[in-house]
Amino acid sequence: MRFRHVLKALIFTLIVLPSIVLAEEKPNFVIVLADDVSWSSFGCVDAGLSTRTPNIDKLAVQSVRFENFSCAAAQCSPTRHELYTGLLPPTSGVFGNGYKPRDDYKNMVNYLGDQGYDVGLTGKTHFTTKTAFKKIPGFTVGANEQAPTWELSGVKQFIQNSQAEDKPFCVVVASVHAHHPWTIGDASSFPIDKIVVPPHMVDEPVTREALATHAAEVEDLDNQVGATMQLLDEMNLNDNTVLIFLSEQGTAMPNGKWSIYDYGTKALCLVRWPGKIKPAVTDAVAMYCDIVPTLVDIAGGTTPRVDGRSLYPILKGRTSDHREHAYLVHQGSGYSQRAIRNKEFKLIWTPKQENDYYLGVMMASKSGKTFAKAWREWQEKAETDPDARAKIDRVVKHPEFELYNIKKDPWELDNLAGNPEYTQKVGEMHAQLQAEMEKLNDTFSTADPKDAKRAKKKSKTRRRNRNNGEAGTVGAN
């Protein structure tokens, strides 16, 4: 009888107790999210551009770094909606900053909350839902602030509160760096004669000044990443915290933000978990929508039914295959584009072109924004310089098909679609793209949701005026 009790105790110790301990030791998550920073703005990717990111570069050495990581649409709202919900724009309806989601979808707060997590965010949201993140003070919320500030005492307090409640935590540090107006940092420490201008840009003084001011703000972003790493170290949280850095979508310069090219849609993704995942560089094709199912998977939950898929097998080094291709969109007033991007090639399909919001508003002739000034400089140069004209045309004139070998041509300068050697490749990828669009129930559209809002507002005004007029007539009678 005594032997039986000892045996039961031994079984409990060997089987039941470890499962309880493991359940109590769910890893924490900290996600540092940049704002409008292209993949090429970091030293760890060796893009050769004039930035200083020592902390992010250090984190890259300690992490799994994704070489083929993309957002579906190169704007803030759709990127963040994709990140937090795991849904692609055709599913959610969030194709751009002016689009509303079709439903109140579950998000990171719901999925991790179900796993017992305390989920909070400091800084920029650009994401609305009934289930909101707990607000953490410390980082400026508005992206267009002239003098955004940041500090981490609120994050530290949030973590301490979670620990006091014996809860694992997920903290999103949502920086507004390096969103324009690019007023932070010391641009003079980036001499414009030393700036390396990306090859798709027109190399002129205002463009160099824009890249210098942007680099200064990226440097402050790097300071934020360094401070976050230091905080986790000081609180002895490194070993049980998954630290993720994401660069959001590309820089607000031509063919960056608001575009379907890699300068807009390709992102830096770093994932560190000391002792649990080995530092590596992976060529696996991944997207922002994969982050939510990855977190849930790591936390031990059931992977949600979303467009994303867990990256945990990649992080554990079990495989380098994830997606056959990333799915990319540009949709709005003007031209509508779709693209797929695998490890080697990218196909862009542009069947419809009209007047574009990007050129008519963002690059307007009277705009005082830095990137608009650079664009005007490009236009002036293009009047006499054929190379500048070709670079302008690359932004404003899109053939129906563009095919790029992104391994050999990372800046997408050599369109192979017209080369007979690649006719079969264009056909294959076009068929894949059409199949993906059908699967997602996605269609081309050049409608601007802001136009619909304006029309609705005008209709309400006309109806109100008409009703007021009728009321006045009745009163007079």
Secondary structure, 3 states (H helix, E strand, C coil): CHHHHHHHHHHHHHHHHHHHHHHHCCCEEEEEECCCCCHHHCHHHCCCCCCCCHHHHHHHHCCEEEEEEECCCCCHHHHHHHHHHCCCHHHHCCCCCCCCCCCCCCCHHHHHHCCCCEEEEEECCCCCCCCCCEECCCECCCCCCCCCCECCHHHHHHHHHHHHCCCCEEEEEECCCCCCCCCCCCHHHCCCCCCCCCCCCCCCHHHHHHHHHHHHHHHHHHHHHHHHHHHHHHCCCHHHEEEEEECCCCCCCCCCCCCCCHHHHEEEEEEECCCCCCCEEEEEEEEHHHHHHHHHHHCCCCCCCCCCCCCHHHHCCCCCCCCCCEEEEECCCCCEEEEEECCCEEEEEEEECCCCHHHHHHCCCCCCCHHHHHHHHHHHHHCCCHHHHHHHHHHHCCCCEEEEECCCCCCCCCCCCCCHHHHHHHHHHHHHHHHHHHHCCCCCCCCCHHHHHHHHHHHHHHHHHHHHHHHHHHHHC
